Amino acid sequence: MTKADIINQISAATGLQKRDVAVVVESFMSTIKTSLLEKKENVYLRGFGSFDIKHRRAKTARNIKMNTTIHIEAHDMPHFKPSKSFIEQMKQAGE
């Protein structure tokens, strides 16, 4: 599913114009990004999951094609953890 698919489904379900829904979806994603990138705050969406920041240590890796080693700097990565209720819904949907 793409962002356009999400916008189309929300528009159909609510009767709102697609451009209005697109503004809300973009604003929602921008707010999450700002919280993680600039404020370094986790985002908790009850019943859905949480977005948080995982710190990755510096490490040495291998470039197999060139047969060399490279150094990867320490960095932060976004991480999503689904809520327990969401996990249970996924398990039930798979049965």
All heavy atoms as an XYZ file, in Angstrom:
755
protein
N       0.846     -1.173      0.000
C       0.000      0.000      0.000
C       0.892      1.238      0.000
O       1.847      1.306      0.759
C      -0.906     -0.011      1.237
C      -1.754      1.218      1.373
S      -2.903      1.152      2.753
C      -4.314      0.466      1.929
N       0.550      2.200     -0.810
C       1.319      3.432     -0.909
C       0.603      4.562     -0.174
O      -0.548      4.409      0.250
C       1.516      3.838     -2.374
O       0.232      4.147     -2.933
C       2.192      2.740     -3.176
N       1.294      5.689     -0.053
C       0.693      6.853      0.584
C      -0.559      7.293     -0.189
O      -1.567      7.660      0.416
C       1.704      7.988      0.677
C       1.184      9.196      1.399
C       2.224     10.241      1.715
C       3.251     10.469      0.683
N       4.128     11.622      0.955
N      -0.507      7.227     -1.503
C      -1.668      7.589     -2.325
C      -2.842      6.661     -2.045
O      -4.009      7.123     -1.989
C      -1.297      7.548     -3.801
N      -2.584      5.365     -1.849
C      -3.647      4.419     -1.513
C      -4.274      4.765     -0.170
O      -5.502      4.688     -0.006
C      -3.108      2.989     -1.477
C      -2.643      2.492     -2.832
O      -3.135      3.000     -3.858
O      -1.757      1.606     -2.850
N      -3.439      5.125      0.795
C      -3.945      5.508      2.115
C      -4.828      6.748      1.998
O      -5.934      6.796      2.563
C      -2.780      5.756      3.094
C      -2.055      4.451      3.387
C      -3.278      6.402      4.387
C      -0.753      4.613      4.141
N      -4.381      7.728      1.249
C      -5.156      8.954      1.065
C      -6.490      8.645      0.398
O      -7.544      9.136      0.821
C      -4.346      9.985      0.251
C      -3.172     10.494      1.091
C      -5.223     11.139     -0.222
C      -2.155     11.312      0.329
N      -6.479      7.800     -0.627
C      -7.720      7.429     -1.320
C      -8.695      6.712     -0.387
O      -9.897      6.991     -0.411
C      -7.415      6.554     -2.537
C      -6.740      7.321     -3.644
O      -6.884      8.538     -3.754
N      -5.987      6.618     -4.470
N      -8.199      5.796      0.427
C      -9.079      5.055      1.329
C      -9.663      5.951      2.414
O     -10.845      5.845      2.736
C      -8.336      3.882      1.949
C      -8.150      2.736      0.986
C      -7.662      1.474      1.672
O      -7.531      1.404      2.892
N      -7.387      0.456      0.885
N      -8.854      6.830      2.973
C      -9.364      7.745      4.002
C     -10.388      8.696      3.394
O     -11.435      8.973      3.991
C      -8.213      8.516      4.673
C      -7.339      7.564      5.481
C      -8.759      9.639      5.565
C      -6.075      8.188      6.037
N     -10.109      9.179      2.200
C     -11.035     10.079      1.512
C     -12.371      9.385      1.263
O     -13.436      9.974      1.483
C     -10.427     10.550      0.199
O     -11.320     11.371     -0.502
N     -12.327      8.147      0.815
C     -13.555      7.397      0.548
C     -14.329      7.112      1.839
O     -15.564      7.180      1.864
C     -13.223      6.094     -0.169
N     -13.602      6.813      2.909
C     -14.257      6.468      4.176
C     -14.865      7.680      4.877
O     -15.887      7.567      5.555
C     -13.268      5.771      5.105
N     -14.243      8.841      4.715
C     -14.700     10.028      5.441
C     -15.495     11.003      4.596
O     -16.189     11.863      5.135
C     -13.500     10.796      6.031
O     -12.653     11.224      4.965
C     -12.729      9.933      7.012
N     -15.376     10.907      3.282
C     -16.054     11.852      2.406
C     -15.317     13.175      2.261
O     -15.830     14.117      1.667
N     -14.102     13.259      2.799
C     -13.304     14.471      2.680
C     -12.605     14.507      1.325
O     -12.386     13.464      0.708
C     -12.261     14.534      3.795
C     -12.783     14.631      5.220
C     -11.643     14.481      6.208
C     -13.490     15.960      5.425
N     -12.243     15.696      0.879
C     -11.512     15.852     -0.370
C     -10.125     15.220     -0.236
O      -9.514     15.278      0.825
C     -11.348     17.338     -0.714
C     -12.646     18.040     -1.008
C     -13.250     17.564     -2.320
O     -12.533     17.312     -3.286
N     -14.568     17.432     -2.345
N      -9.627     14.656     -1.327
C      -8.327     14.005     -1.306
C      -7.216     14.976     -0.925
O      -6.303     14.620     -0.200
C      -8.011     13.366     -2.662
C      -8.809     12.129     -2.938
C      -8.406     11.511     -4.262
C      -9.295     10.322     -4.574
N      -8.930      9.717     -5.867
N      -7.295     16.212     -1.405
C      -6.212     17.168     -1.091
C      -6.205     17.511      0.398
O      -5.157     17.720      0.974
C      -6.305     18.406     -1.969
C      -7.358     19.363     -1.579
C      -7.381     20.588     -2.459
N      -8.770     20.954     -2.523
C      -9.552     20.954     -3.565
N      -9.135     20.716     -4.656
N     -10.806     21.222     -3.523
N      -7.392     17.543      1.040
C      -7.455     17.802      2.483
C      -6.866     16.638      3.264
O      -6.121     16.828      4.231
C      -8.892     18.057      2.925
C      -9.492     19.305      2.306
O      -8.713     20.213      1.943
O     -10.727     19.374      2.185
N      -7.189     15.425      2.829
C      -6.652     14.232      3.481
C      -5.137     14.179      3.279
O      -4.392     13.839      4.208
C      -7.326     12.952      2.934
C      -6.668     11.708      3.498
C      -8.816     12.955      3.254
N      -4.672     14.546      2.087
C      -3.238     14.533      1.805
C      -2.492     15.493      2.726
O      -1.400     15.164      3.217
C      -2.973     14.893      0.344
N      -3.079     16.661      2.993
C      -2.454     17.627      3.901
C      -2.354     17.040      5.307
O      -1.320     17.166      5.977
C      -3.248     18.958      3.912
C      -2.784     19.863      5.035
C      -3.131     19.655      2.577
N      -3.395     16.364      5.752
C      -3.392     15.769      7.090
C      -2.364     14.645      7.173
O      -1.601     14.563      8.149
C      -4.805     15.252      7.463
C      -4.771     14.452      8.750
C      -5.779     16.408      7.577
N      -2.313     13.790      6.172
C      -1.360     12.673      6.175
C       0.071     13.206      6.161
O       0.933     12.735      6.918
C      -1.624     11.715      4.989
C      -0.496     10.704      4.832
C      -2.948     10.998      5.175
N       0.350     14.181      5.309
C       1.686     14.783      5.255
C       2.058     15.428      6.585
O       3.181     15.302      7.059
C       1.767     15.823      4.132
C       1.795     15.235      2.748
C       3.074     14.500      2.430
O       4.121     14.765      3.064
O       3.028     13.630      1.539
N       1.101     16.124      7.193
C       1.348     16.774      8.478
C       1.609     15.737      9.571
O       2.485     15.926     10.424
C       0.152     17.642      8.852
O       0.342     18.248     10.087
N       0.869     14.645      9.554
C       1.053     13.555     10.514
C       2.467     12.988     10.412
O       3.176     12.854     11.416
C       0.006     12.468     10.251
C       0.168     11.236     11.088
C      -0.203     11.225     12.423
C       0.690     10.077     10.539
C      -0.056     10.079     13.194
C       0.842      8.939     11.301
C       0.467      8.937     12.629
N       2.905     12.691      9.185
C       4.236     12.126      8.998
C       5.315     13.137      9.358
O       6.337     12.787      9.949
C       4.403     11.649      7.552
C       3.509     10.468      7.237
S       3.762      9.654      5.640
C       4.053     10.972      4.523
N       5.092     14.398      9.039
C       6.052     15.445      9.364
C       6.200     15.601     10.876
O       7.310     15.794     11.387
C       5.611     16.762      8.740
O       6.461     17.802      9.121
N       5.094     15.505     11.595
C       5.133     15.620     13.051
C       5.934     14.478     13.667
O       6.738     14.696     14.579
C       3.702     15.641     13.623
O       2.987     16.720     13.038
C       3.705     15.769     15.132
N       5.749     13.266     13.173
C       6.513     12.122     13.674
C       7.999     12.304     13.375
O       8.853     12.101     14.241
C       5.985     10.802     13.077
C       4.595     10.504     13.646
C       6.936      9.639     13.378
C       3.924      9.311     13.036
N       8.324     12.717     12.142
C       9.726     12.926     11.783
C      10.367     14.006     12.643
O      11.503     13.846     13.108
C       9.838     13.321     10.303
C       9.577     12.199      9.347
C       9.678     12.712      7.918
C       9.243     11.705      6.909
N       9.292     12.263      5.535
N       9.669     15.105     12.859
C      10.198     16.197     13.676
C      10.450     15.733     15.101
O      11.475     16.054     15.697
C       9.228     17.394     13.676
O       9.054     17.846     12.336
C       9.747     18.526     14.535
N       9.514     14.969     15.632
C       9.668     14.468     16.995
C      10.900     13.583     17.121
O      11.659     13.700     18.081
C       8.423     13.695     17.412
O       8.568     13.175     18.701
N      11.115     12.717     16.157
C      12.256     11.804     16.214
C      13.577     12.494     15.870
O      14.573     12.309     16.561
C      12.033     10.623     15.266
C      10.920      9.647     15.645
C      10.701      8.651     14.520
C      11.218      8.937     16.931
N      13.592     13.286     14.804
C      14.838     13.877     14.320
C      15.313     15.059     15.151
O      16.478     15.132     15.524
C      14.681     14.327     12.868
C      14.552     13.230     11.829
C      14.188     13.836     10.480
C      15.838     12.454     11.717
N      14.432     16.010     15.394
C      14.849     17.257     16.034
C      14.715     17.225     17.554
O      15.619     17.641     18.267
C      14.040     18.419     15.453
C      14.310     18.639     13.977
C      13.381     19.662     13.355
O      12.675     20.370     14.099
O      13.367     19.741     12.112
N      13.593     16.717     18.038
C      13.346     16.736     19.484
C      13.898     15.497     20.188
O      13.975     15.465     21.412
C      11.845     16.846     19.755
C      11.234     18.131     19.232
C       9.747     18.149     19.513
C       9.087     19.376     18.920
N       7.631     19.335     19.115
N      14.219     14.460     19.402
C      14.705     13.185     19.957
C      13.688     12.586     20.932
O      14.034     12.001     21.951
C      16.064     13.345     20.651
C      17.139     13.890     19.749
C      17.518     12.906     18.685
C      18.690     13.447     17.880
N      18.917     12.745     16.660
N      12.396     12.765     20.611
C      11.318     12.225     21.433
C      10.705     11.016     20.735
O      10.551     11.008     19.513
C      10.210     13.261     21.636
C      10.593     14.451     22.445
C       9.462     15.463     22.555
O       8.539     15.454     21.732
O       9.534     16.267     23.476
N      10.325     10.015     21.525
C       9.622      8.863     20.986
C       8.165      9.239     20.741
O       7.630     10.139     21.376
C       9.705      7.684     21.942
C      11.124      7.202     22.127
O      11.985      7.441     21.292
N      11.375      6.519     23.224
N       7.515      8.516     19.820
C       6.112      8.756     19.492
C       5.335      7.494     19.845
O       5.652      6.406     19.368
C       5.941      9.077     17.989
C       4.479      9.270     17.647
C       6.748     10.312     17.617
N       4.316      7.638     20.685
C       3.509      6.508     21.128
C       2.084      6.666     20.599
O       1.420      7.648     20.902
C       3.479      6.428     22.657
C       4.859      6.306     23.267
C       5.495      7.411     23.809
C       5.522      5.092     23.277
C       6.765      7.309     24.352
C       6.788      4.977     23.819
C       7.395      6.083     24.362
O       8.658      5.973     24.893
N       1.629      5.694     19.819
C       0.269      5.690     19.286
C      -0.451      4.484     19.895
O      -0.291      3.348     19.443
C       0.287      5.608     17.757
C       1.054      6.721     17.047
C       1.164      6.436     15.564
C       0.382      8.048     17.280
N      -1.227      4.744     20.917
C      -1.892      3.682     21.669
C      -2.740      2.808     20.745
O      -3.503      3.296     19.938
C      -2.777      4.287     22.759
C      -3.332      3.264     23.722
C      -4.067      3.956     24.846
N      -3.165      4.860     25.560
C      -2.609      4.580     26.733
N      -2.860      3.442     27.316
N      -1.821      5.432     27.320
N      -2.570      1.499     20.852
C      -3.310      0.548     20.043
C      -2.676      0.291     18.683
O      -3.118     -0.574     17.943
N      -1.637      1.050     18.329
C      -0.969      0.868     17.037
C       0.489      0.496     17.224
O       0.946     -0.521     16.722
C      -1.095      2.138     16.189
C      -0.502      2.004     14.825
C      -1.104      1.200     13.860
C       0.654      2.674     14.490
C      -0.557      1.069     12.597
C       1.211      2.552     13.223
C       0.603      1.753     12.278
N       1.235      1.336     17.940
C       2.640      1.040     18.177
C       3.407      2.290     18.539
O       2.832      3.350     18.768
N       4.716      2.150     18.591
C       5.548      3.298     18.958
C       6.727      3.412     17.997
O       7.250      2.414     17.500
C       6.050      3.164     20.395
O       6.833      2.007     20.539
N       7.098      4.654     17.731
C       8.278      4.966     16.945
C       9.333      5.456     17.924
O       9.067      6.356     18.717
C       7.991      6.079     15.925
C       6.999      5.686     14.876
C       5.647      5.906     15.049
C       7.422      5.105     13.686
C       4.734      5.572     14.077
C       6.512      4.760     12.704
C       5.164      4.989     12.906
N      10.506      4.858     17.885
C      11.565      5.325     18.758
C      12.892      5.331     18.001
O      12.953      4.999     16.824
C      11.654      4.497     20.043
C      11.849      3.018     19.789
O      11.914      2.600     18.633
O      11.961      2.267     20.770
N      13.927      5.747     18.695
C      15.241      5.891     18.092
C      16.158      4.823     18.667
O      16.257      4.674     19.878
C      15.818      7.290     18.386
C      14.874      8.361     17.863
C      17.210      7.436     17.794
C      15.185      9.738     18.380
N      16.796      4.078     17.791
C      17.782      3.079     18.201
C      19.160      3.593     17.803
O      19.362      4.032     16.674
C      17.539      1.739     17.505
C      16.231      1.077     17.848
C      16.335      0.353     19.138
C      15.031     -0.391     19.370
N      15.026     -1.119     20.584
N      20.087      3.542     18.742
C      21.454      3.976     18.443
C      22.262      2.776     17.985
O      22.274      1.733     18.638
C      22.095      4.612     19.682
C      23.467      5.130     19.410
N      23.685      6.273     18.695
C      24.688      4.640     19.730
C      24.990      6.474     18.588
N      25.621      5.497     19.215
N      22.921      2.917     16.855
C      23.788      1.866     16.334
C      25.238      2.264     16.585
O      25.639      3.377     16.280
C      23.578      1.698     14.827
C      22.166      1.326     14.445
C      22.022     -0.177     14.410
N      20.655     -0.575     14.197
C      20.165     -0.994     13.040
N      20.931     -1.051     11.984
N      18.911     -1.360     12.954
N      25.997      1.358     17.159
C      27.413      1.622     17.432
C      28.212      1.621     16.136
O      27.793      1.046     15.138
C      27.973      0.557     18.364
C      27.347      0.566     19.744
C      27.925     -0.519     20.604
N      27.591     -1.819     19.984
C      28.231     -2.938     20.198
N      29.240     -2.979     21.027
N      27.873     -4.045     19.614
N      29.380      2.226     16.192
C      30.290      2.187     15.047
C      30.768      0.745     14.871
O      30.891     -0.012     15.839
C      31.471      3.118     15.287
N      31.007      0.370     13.618
C      31.467     -0.995     13.378
C      32.298     -1.042     12.105
O      32.308     -0.120     11.299
C      30.290     -1.962     13.276
C      29.373     -1.705     12.098
C      28.239     -2.703     12.094
C      27.296     -2.433     10.923
N      26.204     -3.395     10.891
N      32.986     -2.153     11.946
C      33.762     -2.402     10.740
C      33.007     -3.441      9.924
O      32.568     -4.459     10.454
C      35.163     -2.928     11.095
O      35.802     -1.974     11.951
C      36.002     -3.128      9.861
N      32.846     -3.162      8.641
C      32.138     -4.079      7.747
C      33.027     -4.395      6.552
O      34.055     -3.760      6.342
C      30.824     -3.450      7.297
N      32.594     -5.381      5.768
C      33.376     -5.762      4.591
C      32.605     -5.442      3.326
O      31.420     -5.690      3.233
C      33.691     -7.254      4.613
C      34.668     -7.612      5.709
C      35.242     -9.012      5.599
N      35.512     -9.534      4.286
C      36.617     -9.264      3.577
N      37.528     -8.453      4.045
N      36.805     -9.812      2.401
N      33.335     -4.891      2.350
C      32.804     -4.708      1.016
C      33.258     -5.930      0.222
O      34.421     -6.031     -0.170
C      33.330     -3.412      0.398
C      32.761     -3.160     -0.972
O      32.225     -4.054     -1.612
N      32.870     -1.930     -1.423
N      32.359     -6.865     -0.011
C      32.706     -8.142     -0.624
C      33.171     -7.960     -2.068
O      34.095     -8.638     -2.518
C      31.521     -9.119     -0.547
C      31.210     -9.411      0.916
C      31.805    -10.402     -1.306
C      29.959    -10.206      1.133
N      32.550     -7.041     -2.802
C      32.919     -6.844     -4.212
C      34.359     -6.376     -4.360
O      35.087     -6.824     -5.245
C      31.997     -5.816     -4.867
C      30.611     -6.322     -5.123
C      29.798     -5.276     -5.850
C      28.401     -5.785     -6.115
N      27.582     -4.784     -6.813
N      34.798     -5.470     -3.492
C      36.141     -4.906     -3.622
C      37.137     -5.566     -2.668
O      38.314     -5.220     -2.657
C      36.096     -3.401     -3.391
C      35.118     -2.721     -4.344
S      35.235     -0.973     -4.352
C      36.673     -0.726     -5.349
N      36.643     -6.481     -1.818
C      37.468     -7.193     -0.853
C      38.217     -6.221      0.065
O      39.422     -6.340      0.274
C      38.445     -8.141     -1.556
C      38.986     -9.173     -0.592
O      38.372     -9.449      0.443
N      40.129     -9.736     -0.912
N      37.474     -5.242      0.591
C      38.048     -4.264      1.509
C      37.168     -4.156      2.745
O      36.018     -4.593      2.748
C      38.141     -2.867      0.852
O      36.829     -2.455      0.456
C      39.047     -2.878     -0.359
N      37.731     -3.586      3.777
C      36.943     -3.314      4.970
C      36.603     -1.824      4.987
O      37.383     -0.984      4.542
C      37.708     -3.686      6.253
O      38.907     -2.941      6.298
C      38.016     -5.166      6.293
N      35.423     -1.526      5.512
C      34.991     -0.135      5.618
C      34.535      0.127      7.040
O      34.120     -0.797      7.760
C      33.861      0.195      4.619
C      32.662     -0.751      4.807
C      34.353      0.143      3.197
C      31.466     -0.398      3.972
N      34.640      1.368      7.449
C      34.215      1.765      8.785
C      32.849      2.441      8.683
O      32.670      3.369      7.895
C      35.229      2.724      9.406
C      34.838      3.176     10.772
N      34.879      2.342     11.857
C      34.386      4.363     11.218
C      34.464      3.013     12.921
N      34.158      4.240     12.546
N      31.899      1.956      9.453
C      30.565      2.550      9.495
C      30.455      3.319     10.806
O      30.641      2.750     11.891
C      29.469      1.477      9.391
C      29.610      0.737      8.066
C      28.090      2.097      9.534
C      28.674     -0.425      7.896
N      30.192      4.611     10.703
C      30.096      5.488     11.870
C      28.886      5.122     12.728
O      27.911      4.545     12.240
C      29.963      6.947     11.428
C      31.127      7.469     10.628
C      32.376      7.636     11.475
O      32.259      7.869     12.693
O      33.468      7.525     10.898
N      28.938      5.488     13.992
C      27.788      5.337     14.872
C      26.683      6.260     14.372
O      26.948      7.360     13.887
C      28.166      5.696     16.301
N      25.432      5.781     14.455
C      24.315      6.584     13.973
C      23.016      6.147     14.632
O      22.934      5.073     15.228
C      24.201      6.488     12.450
C      24.005      5.092     11.942
N      25.040      4.191     11.818
C      22.903      4.443     11.535
C      24.573      3.044     11.366
N      23.274      3.174     11.178
N      22.016      7.009     14.542
C      20.693      6.707     15.072
C      19.798      6.231     13.940
O      19.899      6.699     12.809
C      20.077      7.949     15.715
C      20.802      8.361     16.981
O      21.381      7.481     17.640
O      20.790      9.562     17.303
N      18.906      5.289     14.258
C      17.971      4.746     13.278
C      16.563      4.795     13.858
O      16.367      4.514     15.041
C      18.297      3.281     12.974
C      19.581      3.050     12.244
S      19.515      3.572     10.549
C      18.334      2.439      9.875
N      15.565      5.131     13.025
C      14.185      5.053     13.513
C      13.783      3.585     13.629
O      14.247      2.732     12.865
C      13.386      5.767     12.430
C      14.211      5.649     11.201
C      15.636      5.609     11.655
N      12.917      3.308     14.591
C      12.483      1.944     14.839
C      11.000      1.966     15.186
O      10.538      2.836     15.921
C      13.296      1.355     16.004
C      12.858     -0.012     16.399
N      12.055     -0.240     17.481
C      13.102     -1.226     15.849
C      11.827     -1.540     17.582
N      12.452     -2.156     16.611
N      10.237      1.021     14.632
C       8.813      0.914     14.941
C       8.572     -0.378     15.694
O       9.042     -1.445     15.287
C       7.959      0.922     13.666
C       6.502      0.681     13.928
C       5.720      1.671     14.487
C       5.929     -0.531     13.634
C       4.379      1.453     14.748
C       4.582     -0.771     13.884
C       3.805      0.228     14.439
N       7.843     -0.285     16.794
C       7.474     -1.466     17.559
C       5.953     -1.503     17.644
O       5.337     -0.596     18.213
C       8.065     -1.425     18.965
C       7.706     -2.643     19.779
C       8.281     -2.592     21.165
C       7.836     -3.827     21.931
N       8.204     -3.756     23.329
N       5.308     -2.529     17.069
C       3.845     -2.598     17.129
C       3.371     -2.868     18.551
O       4.065     -3.501     19.353
C       3.502     -3.765     16.198
C       4.749     -4.539     16.038
C       5.899     -3.622     16.323
N       2.152     -2.395     18.857
C       1.589     -2.615     20.190
C       1.160     -4.070     20.338
O       0.996     -4.796     19.352
C       0.385     -1.698     20.409
O      -0.681     -2.095     19.566
N       0.960     -4.486     21.569
C       0.549     -5.866     21.831
C      -0.804     -6.167     21.200
O      -1.008     -7.247     20.642
C       0.499     -6.131     23.330
C       1.859     -6.187     23.969
C       1.775     -6.478     25.457
C       3.161     -6.494     26.067
N       3.117     -6.744     27.501
N      -1.736     -5.203     21.272
C      -3.056     -5.432     20.678
C      -2.962     -5.552     19.158
O      -3.675     -6.358     18.549
C      -4.029     -4.315     21.069
O      -3.588     -3.069     20.582
N      -2.081     -4.783     18.540
C      -1.886     -4.862     17.087
C      -1.281     -6.215     16.711
O      -1.691     -6.847     15.732
C      -1.001     -3.703     16.627
C      -0.847     -3.586     15.135
C      -1.876     -3.891     14.270
C       0.355     -3.152     14.593
C      -1.723     -3.769     12.898
C       0.520     -3.019     13.230
C      -0.526     -3.335     12.378
N      -0.333     -6.685     17.497
C       0.280     -7.988     17.249
C      -0.768     -9.093     17.347
O      -0.817    -10.008     16.517
C       1.452     -8.236     18.221
C       2.610     -7.293     17.903
C       1.918     -9.690     18.163
C       3.717     -7.308     18.931
N      -1.620     -8.996     18.356
C      -2.687    -10.001     18.527
C      -3.651     -9.983     17.343
O      -4.073    -11.041     16.873
C      -3.446     -9.773     19.838
C      -2.661    -10.157     21.067
C      -2.255    -11.626     21.073
O      -3.093    -12.494     20.705
O      -1.101    -11.919     21.413
N      -3.997     -8.800     16.848
C      -4.887     -8.698     15.682
C      -4.239     -9.339     14.453
O      -4.913    -10.016     13.666
C      -5.220     -7.241     15.388
C      -6.153     -6.615     16.395
C      -6.357     -5.127     16.161
O      -5.603     -4.489     15.418
N      -7.377     -4.570     16.797
N      -2.932     -9.145     14.291
C      -2.232     -9.756     13.168
C      -2.227    -11.270     13.276
O      -2.413    -11.980     12.282
C      -0.791     -9.244     13.090
C      -0.646     -7.809     12.665
S      -1.213     -7.495     10.985
C      -0.042     -8.434     10.038
N      -2.049    -11.781     14.493
C      -2.049    -13.223     14.696
C      -3.420    -13.809     14.370
O      -3.531    -14.853     13.737
C      -1.667    -13.563     16.126
C      -0.197    -13.378     16.423
C       0.103    -13.717     17.873
C       1.558    -13.505     18.198
N       1.835    -13.788     19.630
N      -4.479    -13.123     14.800
C      -5.839    -13.602     14.545
C      -6.187    -13.527     13.073
O      -6.915    -14.381     12.547
C      -6.848    -12.814     15.373
C      -6.740    -13.084     16.846
C      -7.644    -12.196     17.673
O      -8.352    -11.346     17.150
N      -7.596    -12.366     18.990
N      -5.679    -12.517     12.380
C      -5.960    -12.370     10.941
C      -5.274    -13.469     10.149
O      -5.760    -13.867      9.085
C      -5.498    -11.008     10.454
N      -4.168    -13.980     10.661
C      -3.428    -15.037      9.961
C      -4.019    -16.414     10.120
O      -3.643    -17.337      9.418
N      -4.936    -16.571     11.039
C      -5.510    -17.913     11.310
C      -6.621    -18.230     10.358
O      -7.243    -17.497      9.740
C      -6.023    -17.974     12.750
C      -4.912    -17.879     13.748
C      -5.415    -17.803     15.179
O      -6.625    -17.677     15.392
O      -4.592    -17.881     16.082
